[in-house]
């Protein structure tokens, strides 16, 4: 088989998971490293004057590397360097099936794939190959659970030859892992509130148009997405001069900063799960803006005085995935956890070009977390490099005295190439921006993305320049922005009331069935525990266990129609995961007792969620019925 044949066979497999990487490796101008034979007949190679595998027996060398790994507790292995794939193959042979490989050299990778048959290894469902840091972070966040243990192994020659790449790799892995762990905290603390807010906002979804009513209406109009980073003060005044020539979408945290400088944005975007009136002025300026509000936003945000309101739906909430189309919205905003990321995708959907970013520092600067003039006042930032910790404190309008938090200190590449201090949520947004920029470069290269933020993190894939330069080069005369927005507000897509009613009634039926089955499981668990206490582990328990399994099977089948239930149970789900991962008791009786208790507690939580949401869904049915009758009466 020729080198070209072997390469193509490998790339057919790799391309199924990463088509872009396969195409990059097919480029004829990319030359692979020269592969040689070791004495054993296996492959090896030299790069930068250094042998990357044993010249005698590379496979035996990999077995020794495997022994250094075995015996340690981990869920995933992260390899820095593929080499000829010997360690990857050894890991798979020993039963480790979750592996992420980062290869820093395309030259090495192509040379190896021209000689070594790695089709079987890369056909494994959970073996991933990455060659850029954006893809690495995306793979970790997309496939690794925040509770998983990661084991990193760096092939020695790679550590010596690729020192700078290894340092960046370790930083990216740490950032991705921390954002995963914090994602668990967000799930636990927010999911139930999001589901509650969705049901509380049913009337608002009837009342206000979805944001896709603006689709394509601002074609060619420049859009400025305004964050509240410390550098906003450097170009906020220029925004006022540009208002008639650009669409300004401000994160709610930036709104008061803009108003203090005489800038009234066209839109303020928010998705706060709590009511936060302190973000607004409480004056007439609030009535000059329009709000873009996420479906999970606290209902009091919808009640605020404003010139207009639009609703957007998120792809991370199962209720939105199921029902957005019924509300007349065929658009789910791509979002990286911040309203600025959602605003970016909306700007593209509106037809805007270019998309310009200001105040997107994603880092601490000048002892601040946010620009002066917002809700965070008299800010103090204390960075402890040795402990890897950053402490924050500030005055907040609704609190007496100072408030503050502490976070793990993370680092991002700054605009000048030097590291800038950051924290988990900003790192998450940064990862999303870089991934989105790569997507736009492939799918929508005609849309220009410009980072005019004058401080903080460098965002790969954006052009970086000052706002004044961007204005000179890309911003033209006045645009009919207000007219386009007003027309969109008057021509909302129609609501499918029948589909919504059917959807809610099916939820209601499922909730009642699940509640009944959950109670039955709880009753059987209680009966089994009573027998256990009286007689110990006996065959008499089989009837209870069989009944629990039967009820559970029916419950899970029914619950598959009701995914929002598991979102509402997010906090308990993670507690259950911790229980299942814990070391098991050697005492069979005690182990059985703990499982019974966990079962009873689990399905007690399920029953509690059913009781909580049955009246909410009944209310939703009533709102839909009333709205349908009102719409029919109006013609």
VEXDREN-2710 file (C-alpha; in Angstrom, 1 decimal):
% VEXDREN-2710
k/r/px/py/pz
1/UNK/0.0/0.0/0.0
2/UNK/1.4/3.4/-1.0
3/UNK/1.8/6.3/1.5
4/UNK/-1.1/8.1/-0.2
5/UNK/-3.4/5.1/0.0
6/UNK/-2.7/4.7/3.8
7/UNK/-3.2/8.4/4.4
8/UNK/-6.5/8.4/2.6
9/UNK/-7.8/5.4/4.5
10/UNK/-6.9/7.0/7.8
11/UNK/-8.5/10.3/6.7
12/UNK/-11.7/8.6/5.8
13/UNK/-12.1/7.6/9.4
14/UNK/-10.8/10.9/10.9
15/UNK/-13.1/12.9/8.6
16/UNK/-16.2/11.3/10.1
17/UNK/-15.5/13.2/13.3
18/UNK/-13.5/16.2/12.0
19/UNK/-14.0/16.9/8.3
20/UNK/-12.0/20.1/8.4
21/UNK/-8.9/18.3/9.9
22/UNK/-9.1/15.6/7.2
23/UNK/-9.2/18.2/4.5
24/UNK/-6.3/20.2/6.0
25/UNK/-4.2/17.0/6.0
26/UNK/-4.9/16.4/2.4
27/UNK/-3.3/19.6/1.3
28/UNK/-0.4/18.7/-1.1
29/UNK/1.8/21.5/0.2
30/UNK/1.9/20.0/3.7
31/UNK/4.8/17.5/3.9
32/UNK/4.8/14.8/6.5
33/UNK/7.8/14.0/8.7
34/UNK/9.9/11.1/7.4
35/UNK/9.0/7.8/9.1
36/UNK/11.7/5.2/9.7
37/UNK/11.8/1.6/10.9
38/UNK/13.1/0.7/14.4
39/UNK/15.0/-2.6/14.8
40/UNK/11.8/-4.3/15.8
41/UNK/10.2/-3.4/12.5
42/UNK/7.8/-0.9/14.1
43/UNK/7.8/2.8/13.0
44/UNK/9.7/5.7/14.6
45/UNK/10.8/9.1/13.5
46/UNK/13.0/12.1/14.3
47/UNK/11.8/15.6/14.5
48/UNK/13.9/18.7/15.4
49/UNK/16.9/16.4/15.7
50/UNK/15.2/14.2/18.4
51/UNK/13.9/10.6/18.3
52/UNK/10.2/10.5/19.3
53/UNK/10.1/6.7/19.9
54/UNK/12.6/4.0/20.8
55/UNK/14.9/3.1/17.9
56/UNK/14.8/-0.5/19.1
57/UNK/11.2/-1.4/20.2
58/UNK/8.7/1.4/20.3
59/UNK/5.8/-0.9/21.2
60/UNK/7.6/-2.2/24.2
61/UNK/8.4/1.4/25.2
62/UNK/4.6/2.2/25.1
63/UNK/3.9/-0.8/27.4
64/UNK/6.2/0.8/29.9
65/UNK/4.4/4.1/29.5
66/UNK/1.1/2.3/30.1
67/UNK/2.4/0.9/33.4
68/UNK/3.0/4.4/34.6
69/UNK/-0.6/5.2/34.0
70/UNK/-2.3/2.0/35.2
71/UNK/-3.5/1.9/38.8
72/UNK/-4.5/5.5/38.8
73/UNK/-8.2/6.6/39.0
74/UNK/-9.5/8.4/35.9
75/UNK/-12.4/8.5/33.4
76/UNK/-10.6/10.1/30.5
77/UNK/-7.0/10.1/29.3
78/UNK/-5.6/13.3/27.6
79/UNK/-2.5/12.6/25.5
80/UNK/-0.2/15.5/24.5
81/UNK/1.2/14.0/21.3
82/UNK/0.1/11.1/19.2
83/UNK/3.5/10.0/17.9
84/UNK/3.0/6.8/15.9
85/UNK/0.0/5.9/18.1
86/UNK/1.6/3.2/20.2
87/UNK/0.4/4.5/23.6
88/UNK/-3.1/5.2/22.2
89/UNK/-3.2/1.6/21.0
90/UNK/-1.9/0.2/24.3
91/UNK/-4.5/2.2/26.3
92/UNK/-7.3/0.8/24.1
93/UNK/-6.0/-2.7/24.5
94/UNK/-6.1/-2.3/28.3
95/UNK/-9.8/-1.2/28.2
96/UNK/-9.5/2.6/28.3
97/UNK/-12.0/3.8/25.8
98/UNK/-12.2/7.6/26.5
99/UNK/-9.2/9.3/25.1
100/UNK/-8.5/12.8/23.7
101/UNK/-5.3/13.2/21.7
102/UNK/-3.8/16.6/21.0
103/UNK/-1.1/16.6/18.3
104/UNK/0.8/19.9/18.1
105/UNK/2.5/19.2/14.7
106/UNK/0.6/18.8/11.5
107/UNK/3.9/17.7/9.9
108/UNK/4.3/14.8/12.3
109/UNK/0.6/13.9/12.1
110/UNK/0.6/13.6/8.3
111/UNK/3.8/11.6/8.2
112/UNK/2.5/9.2/10.8
113/UNK/-0.9/8.8/9.0
114/UNK/0.9/8.0/5.7
115/UNK/2.5/5.0/7.3
116/UNK/0.7/3.8/10.4
117/UNK/-2.8/2.2/10.1
118/UNK/-4.8/4.0/12.9
119/UNK/-8.3/3.4/11.4
120/UNK/-9.3/1.0/14.2
121/UNK/-8.1/3.4/16.9
122/UNK/-9.9/6.5/15.5
123/UNK/-13.0/4.5/14.8
124/UNK/-13.6/4.2/18.5
125/UNK/-16.6/6.3/19.5
126/UNK/-14.9/8.2/22.3
127/UNK/-11.4/8.6/20.8
128/UNK/-10.9/12.2/19.6
129/UNK/-8.0/13.8/17.7
130/UNK/-7.4/17.5/18.0
131/UNK/-4.8/19.8/16.4
132/UNK/-5.9/23.2/17.5
133/UNK/-6.8/24.6/20.9
134/UNK/-10.3/25.7/20.0
135/UNK/-11.2/22.1/18.9
136/UNK/-9.6/20.8/22.1
137/UNK/-11.7/23.0/24.3
138/UNK/-14.8/22.2/22.3
139/UNK/-14.1/18.4/22.6
140/UNK/-13.6/18.5/26.3
141/UNK/-16.7/20.6/26.9
142/UNK/-18.8/18.5/24.5
143/UNK/-17.9/15.0/25.7
144/UNK/-16.4/15.2/29.2
145/UNK/-18.7/15.3/32.2
146/UNK/-17.8/17.9/34.8
147/UNK/-17.6/15.1/37.4
148/UNK/-15.2/13.1/35.4
149/UNK/-11.5/12.6/36.4
150/UNK/-9.0/13.5/33.8
151/UNK/-5.5/12.0/33.5
152/UNK/-3.0/13.8/31.4
153/UNK/0.0/12.1/29.8
154/UNK/2.7/14.0/27.8
155/UNK/5.0/11.9/25.7
156/UNK/8.6/12.9/26.8
157/UNK/9.9/14.1/23.4
158/UNK/6.8/16.3/22.9
159/UNK/7.4/18.0/26.3
160/UNK/11.0/18.8/25.2
161/UNK/10.3/20.0/21.6
162/UNK/6.9/21.7/22.1
163/UNK/7.4/23.6/25.3
164/UNK/5.4/26.6/24.4
165/UNK/2.6/24.6/23.0
166/UNK/2.5/22.4/26.1
167/UNK/2.2/25.4/28.3
168/UNK/-0.7/26.7/26.3
169/UNK/-2.3/23.2/26.1
170/UNK/-2.2/22.8/29.9
171/UNK/-3.8/26.2/30.3
172/UNK/-6.5/25.4/27.8
173/UNK/-7.3/22.0/29.4
174/UNK/-7.4/23.6/32.9
175/UNK/-9.7/26.3/31.6
176/UNK/-12.0/23.9/29.9
177/UNK/-12.1/21.6/33.0
178/UNK/-12.9/24.4/35.4
179/UNK/-15.7/25.7/33.2
180/UNK/-17.2/22.2/33.1
181/UNK/-17.2/22.0/36.9
182/UNK/-18.7/25.4/37.2
183/UNK/-21.2/24.4/34.6
184/UNK/-22.4/21.8/37.1
185/UNK/-22.9/24.6/39.7
186/UNK/-24.8/26.6/37.1
187/UNK/-27.0/23.5/36.3
188/UNK/-27.7/22.9/40.0
189/UNK/-28.4/26.6/40.8
190/UNK/-30.3/27.6/37.7
191/UNK/-32.2/24.8/35.9
192/UNK/-35.2/24.8/38.2
193/UNK/-35.4/28.6/38.1
194/UNK/-35.3/28.5/34.3
195/UNK/-38.1/26.0/34.0
196/UNK/-40.2/28.0/36.5
197/UNK/-39.5/31.3/34.6
198/UNK/-40.5/29.7/31.3
199/UNK/-43.9/28.8/32.7
200/UNK/-44.3/32.2/34.3
201/UNK/-43.6/33.8/31.0
202/UNK/-46.2/32.0/28.9
203/UNK/-48.4/35.1/28.8
204/UNK/-45.4/37.2/27.7
205/UNK/-44.7/34.8/24.8
206/UNK/-48.3/35.5/23.7
207/UNK/-47.9/39.3/24.2
208/UNK/-44.4/40.0/22.6
209/UNK/-43.0/38.9/19.2
210/UNK/-40.1/36.5/19.0
211/UNK/-36.7/38.1/18.0
212/UNK/-36.7/36.3/14.6
213/UNK/-39.3/38.8/13.5
214/UNK/-36.2/40.9/12.8
215/UNK/-34.6/38.3/10.6
216/UNK/-32.9/39.9/7.6
217/UNK/-34.4/43.3/8.3
218/UNK/-31.1/45.1/9.0
219/UNK/-29.1/43.7/6.1
220/UNK/-25.8/45.4/5.7
221/UNK/-26.2/47.6/8.8
222/UNK/-23.2/47.5/11.1
223/UNK/-23.9/46.1/14.6
224/UNK/-22.1/47.0/17.8
225/UNK/-22.4/44.5/20.6
226/UNK/-21.5/46.3/23.9
227/UNK/-20.2/44.4/26.9
228/UNK/-19.5/46.0/30.3
229/UNK/-15.8/45.3/30.5
230/UNK/-13.4/47.9/32.1
231/UNK/-12.2/49.2/28.7
232/UNK/-15.6/50.4/27.6
233/UNK/-14.7/53.8/29.0
234/UNK/-12.2/54.2/26.2
235/UNK/-14.7/54.2/23.3
236/UNK/-18.1/54.7/24.9
237/UNK/-18.3/58.4/23.8
238/UNK/-17.7/57.5/20.2
239/UNK/-20.7/55.2/20.3
240/UNK/-23.0/58.1/20.8
241/UNK/-21.8/59.7/17.6
242/UNK/-22.4/56.4/15.7
243/UNK/-25.9/55.6/17.0
244/UNK/-27.8/56.6/13.8
245/UNK/-25.3/54.6/11.7
246/UNK/-25.1/51.3/13.6
247/UNK/-27.4/49.0/15.5
248/UNK/-26.3/49.0/19.2
249/UNK/-27.1/45.9/21.3
250/UNK/-26.0/46.4/24.9
251/UNK/-25.7/43.7/27.6
252/UNK/-27.9/44.7/30.4
253/UNK/-24.8/45.2/32.6
254/UNK/-23.6/47.8/30.2
255/UNK/-26.8/49.8/29.9
256/UNK/-26.3/52.2/32.8
257/UNK/-22.7/52.8/31.7
258/UNK/-23.9/53.9/28.3
259/UNK/-26.7/56.1/29.7
260/UNK/-24.2/57.9/31.9
261/UNK/-22.4/58.8/28.7
262/UNK/-25.5/59.9/26.9
263/UNK/-25.7/56.8/24.7
264/UNK/-29.2/55.2/24.3
265/UNK/-28.8/51.7/22.8
266/UNK/-31.4/50.4/20.4
267/UNK/-31.6/47.1/22.3
268/UNK/-30.7/46.0/25.8
269/UNK/-30.5/42.2/26.0
270/UNK/-31.0/40.3/29.2
271/UNK/-31.6/36.7/30.5
272/UNK/-31.4/37.2/34.2
273/UNK/-33.3/34.5/36.2
274/UNK/-33.8/37.0/39.1
275/UNK/-35.5/40.4/39.0
276/UNK/-32.8/43.0/38.8
277/UNK/-34.3/46.5/38.6
278/UNK/-31.0/48.0/39.6
279/UNK/-29.7/47.4/36.1
280/UNK/-32.1/50.1/34.8
281/UNK/-32.4/53.8/35.4
282/UNK/-36.1/53.9/36.5
283/UNK/-36.4/57.1/34.4
284/UNK/-37.7/58.1/31.0
285/UNK/-34.5/56.7/29.3
286/UNK/-35.8/53.2/30.0
287/UNK/-38.8/54.0/27.8
288/UNK/-36.6/54.8/24.8
289/UNK/-35.0/51.4/24.6
290/UNK/-36.3/48.0/23.5
291/UNK/-35.6/44.8/25.4
292/UNK/-34.6/41.5/24.0
293/UNK/-35.4/39.0/26.8
294/UNK/-34.6/35.3/27.0
295/UNK/-37.5/33.0/27.7
296/UNK/-35.9/32.1/31.0
297/UNK/-35.7/35.8/32.2
298/UNK/-37.5/36.7/35.4
299/UNK/-41.1/37.7/34.5
300/UNK/-40.7/41.1/36.2
301/UNK/-38.2/42.0/33.5
302/UNK/-40.9/41.7/31.0
303/UNK/-43.1/44.1/33.1
304/UNK/-40.5/46.9/32.9
305/UNK/-41.4/50.1/30.9
306/UNK/-39.7/50.0/27.5
307/UNK/-40.3/51.1/24.0
308/UNK/-40.7/47.5/22.9
309/UNK/-39.9/43.9/23.8
310/UNK/-38.8/40.9/21.8
311/UNK/-38.4/37.3/23.1
312/UNK/-35.6/34.9/22.2
313/UNK/-35.4/31.2/22.9
314/UNK/-32.4/29.2/23.8
315/UNK/-31.2/25.8/22.5
316/UNK/-30.2/24.6/26.0
317/UNK/-33.8/24.4/27.4
318/UNK/-35.8/21.4/26.3
319/UNK/-39.1/23.4/26.6
320/UNK/-37.8/25.9/24.1
321/UNK/-36.6/23.2/21.7
322/UNK/-40.0/21.6/21.8
323/UNK/-42.2/24.7/21.6
324/UNK/-40.3/27.6/20.1
325/UNK/-41.8/26.9/16.7
326/UNK/-45.3/26.9/18.1
327/UNK/-44.6/30.4/19.4
328/UNK/-43.7/31.4/15.8
329/UNK/-40.0/31.3/16.4
330/UNK/-37.9/29.1/14.1
331/UNK/-34.7/30.5/15.5
332/UNK/-32.8/29.3/18.6
333/UNK/-30.0/31.8/19.5
334/UNK/-26.6/30.2/19.6
335/UNK/-25.3/31.2/23.0
336/UNK/-22.1/30.6/25.0
337/UNK/-23.7/31.5/28.4
338/UNK/-23.7/35.2/28.1
339/UNK/-26.1/37.7/26.5
340/UNK/-23.2/39.1/24.5
341/UNK/-22.7/35.7/22.8
342/UNK/-26.4/35.5/22.0
343/UNK/-26.4/39.1/20.7
344/UNK/-23.6/38.1/18.3
345/UNK/-25.7/35.4/16.7
346/UNK/-28.7/37.6/16.6
347/UNK/-26.7/40.3/14.8
348/UNK/-25.9/37.8/12.1
349/UNK/-29.5/36.7/11.9
350/UNK/-30.6/40.3/11.5
351/UNK/-28.3/40.5/8.5
352/UNK/-25.9/43.0/10.1
353/UNK/-22.4/43.3/8.7
354/UNK/-19.9/43.9/10.2
355/UNK/-20.4/42.8/13.8
356/UNK/-18.2/45.0/16.1
357/UNK/-17.4/44.3/19.8
358/UNK/-16.6/46.8/22.5
359/UNK/-16.3/46.2/26.2
360/UNK/-15.6/42.5/25.7
361/UNK/-12.5/42.4/27.9
362/UNK/-13.2/39.0/29.4
363/UNK/-10.5/39.8/32.0
364/UNK/-9.7/42.0/34.9
365/UNK/-8.1/45.3/34.2
366/UNK/-7.0/48.3/36.3
367/UNK/-8.4/46.6/39.4
368/UNK/-11.9/46.3/38.0
369/UNK/-14.3/43.7/36.8
370/UNK/-16.7/46.1/34.9
371/UNK/-16.7/49.6/33.6
372/UNK/-17.4/52.4/36.0
373/UNK/-20.9/53.7/36.0
374/UNK/-22.8/50.4/36.2
375/UNK/-24.1/48.5/39.2
376/UNK/-20.6/47.4/40.4
377/UNK/-19.2/50.4/42.2
378/UNK/-15.9/51.0/44.1
379/UNK/-14.5/47.8/42.7
380/UNK/-11.4/46.1/44.2
381/UNK/-9.6/43.1/42.6
382/UNK/-6.9/41.2/44.5
383/UNK/-4.9/38.6/42.6
384/UNK/-2.9/36.0/44.5
385/UNK/-0.7/34.3/41.9
386/UNK/0.8/31.8/44.3
387/UNK/-2.6/30.5/45.4
388/UNK/-4.1/30.9/41.9
389/UNK/-7.0/32.8/43.3
390/UNK/-8.6/36.2/42.6
391/UNK/-10.8/38.0/45.2
392/UNK/-13.3/40.6/44.2
393/UNK/-15.3/43.1/46.2
394/UNK/-17.6/46.1/45.4
395/UNK/-20.5/48.2/46.5
396/UNK/-23.8/47.1/45.0
397/UNK/-26.9/49.4/44.8
398/UNK/-29.3/46.9/46.6
399/UNK/-26.9/45.9/49.4
400/UNK/-25.7/47.6/52.5
401/UNK/-21.9/47.5/52.8
402/UNK/-19.6/45.7/50.4
403/UNK/-20.2/42.4/48.6
404/UNK/-17.5/40.1/47.1
405/UNK/-16.5/36.6/45.8
406/UNK/-13.4/34.6/45.2
407/UNK/-12.6/32.6/42.1
408/UNK/-9.9/30.3/40.7
409/UNK/-7.5/32.5/38.7
410/UNK/-7.3/31.6/35.0
411/UNK/-5.3/33.2/32.2
412/UNK/-6.1/34.2/28.6
413/UNK/-3.9/35.5/25.9
414/UNK/-4.2/39.3/25.9
415/UNK/-4.4/41.8/23.0
416/UNK/-0.6/42.4/23.2
417/UNK/0.2/38.6/23.4
418/UNK/0.8/38.6/27.1
419/UNK/-1.4/36.7/29.6
420/UNK/-4.3/38.6/31.2
421/UNK/-6.1/37.4/34.4
422/UNK/-9.6/36.0/34.0
423/UNK/-12.1/33.7/35.7
424/UNK/-14.2/30.7/34.7
425/UNK/-17.3/32.4/33.2
426/UNK/-15.3/34.8/31.0
427/UNK/-13.1/31.9/29.9
428/UNK/-16.3/30.0/28.9
429/UNK/-17.4/33.0/26.8
430/UNK/-14.0/33.3/25.3
431/UNK/-14.0/29.7/24.2
432/UNK/-17.5/30.2/22.7
433/UNK/-16.4/33.3/20.8
434/UNK/-13.4/31.5/19.3
435/UNK/-15.4/28.5/18.3
436/UNK/-18.1/30.7/16.8
437/UNK/-15.5/32.7/14.8
438/UNK/-14.2/29.5/13.4
439/UNK/-17.7/28.5/12.4
440/UNK/-18.3/31.9/10.8
441/UNK/-15.1/31.7/8.8
442/UNK/-16.2/28.4/7.3
443/UNK/-19.9/29.0/6.9
444/UNK/-20.3/32.8/6.6
445/UNK/-16.9/34.3/5.6
446/UNK/-18.6/37.4/4.1
447/UNK/-19.6/38.6/7.6
448/UNK/-16.8/40.6/9.2
449/UNK/-16.1/40.2/12.9
450/UNK/-14.2/43.0/14.5
451/UNK/-13.0/43.2/18.1
452/UNK/-12.8/46.9/18.9
453/UNK/-12.4/46.3/22.7
454/UNK/-9.4/48.3/23.8
455/UNK/-8.1/45.9/26.5
456/UNK/-8.4/42.4/27.8
457/UNK/-8.3/39.1/25.9
458/UNK/-7.4/38.5/22.3
459/UNK/-10.1/36.5/20.4
460/UNK/-8.8/34.3/17.7
461/UNK/-10.8/34.7/14.4
462/UNK/-11.7/38.4/14.9
463/UNK/-10.0/41.4/13.3
464/UNK/-8.6/43.6/16.1
465/UNK/-8.7/47.4/15.7
466/UNK/-9.9/50.5/17.6
467/UNK/-13.5/51.6/17.2
468/UNK/-12.5/54.8/15.5
469/UNK/-10.6/52.8/12.8
470/UNK/-13.5/50.4/12.4
471/UNK/-15.9/53.4/12.0
472/UNK/-13.7/54.9/9.3
473/UNK/-13.3/51.7/7.3
474/UNK/-16.7/50.0/7.7
475/UNK/-19.4/52.3/9.0
476/UNK/-21.3/54.4/6.4
477/UNK/-24.2/56.9/6.6
478/UNK/-27.4/56.9/8.6
479/UNK/-29.5/53.7/8.4
480/UNK/-33.3/53.2/8.8
481/UNK/-32.8/51.2/12.0
482/UNK/-35.8/52.5/14.0
483/UNK/-38.2/51.9/11.1
484/UNK/-37.0/48.3/10.6
485/UNK/-37.4/47.5/14.3
486/UNK/-40.9/49.1/14.4
487/UNK/-42.1/47.1/11.4
488/UNK/-40.8/43.9/12.9
489/UNK/-42.7/44.6/16.1
490/UNK/-46.0/45.0/14.2
491/UNK/-45.6/41.8/12.1
492/UNK/-45.0/39.0/14.5
493/UNK/-45.1/35.4/13.2
494/UNK/-48.4/33.6/14.0
495/UNK/-48.7/31.4/17.1
496/UNK/-49.9/27.9/16.7
497/UNK/-52.4/27.7/19.6
498/UNK/-53.6/24.3/18.8
499/UNK/-50.1/22.8/18.9
500/UNK/-49.3/24.5/22.1
501/UNK/-52.5/23.3/23.8
502/UNK/-51.7/19.7/22.6
503/UNK/-48.2/20.0/23.9
504/UNK/-49.2/21.2/27.3
505/UNK/-52.0/18.7/27.7
506/UNK/-49.6/15.9/26.9
507/UNK/-47.2/17.2/29.5
508/UNK/-50.1/17.2/32.0
509/UNK/-50.9/13.6/31.3
510/UNK/-47.3/12.5/31.6
511/UNK/-46.8/14.4/34.8
512/UNK/-49.8/12.7/36.4
513/UNK/-48.7/9.2/35.2
514/UNK/-45.1/9.8/36.4
515/UNK/-46.2/11.0/39.8
516/UNK/-48.4/7.9/40.3
517/UNK/-45.5/5.6/39.3
518/UNK/-42.9/7.4/41.4
519/UNK/-45.2/7.1/44.4
520/UNK/-45.6/3.4/43.7
521/UNK/-41.8/2.9/43.6
522/UNK/-41.5/4.8/46.9
523/UNK/-44.1/2.5/48.5
524/UNK/-42.3/-0.6/47.3
525/UNK/-39.0/0.7/48.6
526/UNK/-40.5/1.4/52.0
527/UNK/-42.0/-2.1/52.1
528/UNK/-38.7/-3.6/51.2
529/UNK/-36.9/-1.7/53.9
530/UNK/-39.4/-2.8/56.4
531/UNK/-38.8/-6.5/55.4
532/UNK/-35.0/-5.9/55.5
533/UNK/-35.1/-4.5/59.0
534/UNK/-37.2/-7.5/60.2
535/UNK/-35.6/-10.4/58.4
536/UNK/-32.4/-9.2/56.6
537/UNK/-31.6/-10.2/53.0
538/UNK/-34.1/-12.8/52.1
539/UNK/-35.8/-14.1/48.9
540/UNK/-39.0/-12.4/50.1
541/UNK/-37.5/-9.1/48.9
542/UNK/-37.6/-10.2/45.2
543/UNK/-41.2/-9.3/44.8
544/UNK/-40.6/-5.7/45.9
545/UNK/-37.5/-5.4/43.7
546/UNK/-39.3/-6.8/40.7
547/UNK/-42.2/-4.4/41.2
548/UNK/-39.8/-1.4/41.5
549/UNK/-38.1/-2.3/38.2
550/UNK/-41.4/-2.7/36.5
551/UNK/-42.7/0.7/37.7
552/UNK/-39.3/2.3/36.9
553/UNK/-39.3/1.0/33.3
554/UNK/-42.8/2.5/32.7
555/UNK/-41.8/5.7/34.4
556/UNK/-38.6/6.2/32.3
557/UNK/-40.5/5.4/29.1
558/UNK/-43.1/8.1/30.0
559/UNK/-40.5/10.6/31.2
560/UNK/-38.8/10.4/27.8
561/UNK/-41.7/12.5/26.6
562/UNK/-41.0/15.1/29.3
563/UNK/-37.3/16.1/29.2
564/UNK/-37.9/19.3/31.2
565/UNK/-38.5/17.1/34.2
566/UNK/-34.8/16.1/34.3
567/UNK/-33.8/19.7/33.9
568/UNK/-35.9/20.6/36.9
569/UNK/-34.2/17.7/38.8
570/UNK/-30.7/18.8/37.9
571/UNK/-29.6/19.4/41.5
572/UNK/-30.7/16.0/42.7
573/UNK/-29.3/14.3/39.6
574/UNK/-25.8/15.4/40.5
575/UNK/-26.3/14.2/44.1
576/UNK/-27.3/10.8/42.7
577/UNK/-24.2/10.8/40.4
578/UNK/-22.0/11.4/43.5
579/UNK/-23.7/8.5/45.3
580/UNK/-23.1/6.2/42.3
581/UNK/-19.5/7.1/42.0
582/UNK/-18.8/6.6/45.7
583/UNK/-16.9/3.6/47.0
584/UNK/-19.4/0.7/47.6
585/UNK/-19.8/-0.9/51.0
586/UNK/-18.5/-4.5/51.4
587/UNK/-21.4/-5.3/53.6
588/UNK/-24.2/-6.6/51.2
589/UNK/-27.0/-5.9/53.6
590/UNK/-25.8/-2.3/54.3
591/UNK/-25.2/-1.8/50.6
592/UNK/-28.7/-3.0/49.7
593/UNK/-30.1/-0.6/52.4
594/UNK/-28.3/2.4/50.9
595/UNK/-29.6/1.6/47.5
596/UNK/-33.2/1.4/48.8
597/UNK/-32.8/4.7/50.5
598/UNK/-31.4/6.3/47.4
599/UNK/-34.2/4.8/45.3
600/UNK/-36.9/6.1/47.7
601/UNK/-35.2/9.6/47.8
602/UNK/-34.8/9.7/44.0
603/UNK/-38.4/9.0/43.2
604/UNK/-39.6/11.2/46.1
605/UNK/-37.8/14.0/44.3
606/UNK/-39.5/13.0/41.0
607/UNK/-42.9/13.0/42.7
608/UNK/-42.2/16.5/44.2
609/UNK/-41.4/17.9/40.7
610/UNK/-44.6/16.5/39.4
611/UNK/-46.6/18.1/42.2
612/UNK/-44.8/21.4/41.6
613/UNK/-45.5/21.6/37.9
614/UNK/-48.9/20.1/37.4
615/UNK/-50.6/23.3/38.4
616/UNK/-48.2/25.4/36.3
617/UNK/-49.0/23.3/33.2
618/UNK/-52.8/23.6/34.0
619/UNK/-52.3/27.4/34.2
620/UNK/-50.5/27.3/30.8
621/UNK/-53.4/25.5/29.2
622/UNK/-55.8/28.1/30.5
623/UNK/-53.6/31.0/29.2
624/UNK/-53.4/29.4/25.8
625/UNK/-57.2/28.8/25.6
626/UNK/-57.9/32.4/26.7
627/UNK/-55.4/33.8/24.2
628/UNK/-56.8/31.8/21.3
629/UNK/-60.3/33.1/22.0
630/UNK/-59.0/36.7/22.2
631/UNK/-57.2/36.3/18.9
632/UNK/-60.3/34.9/17.3
633/UNK/-62.4/37.7/18.6
634/UNK/-60.0/40.3/17.1
635/UNK/-60.4/38.8/13.7
END
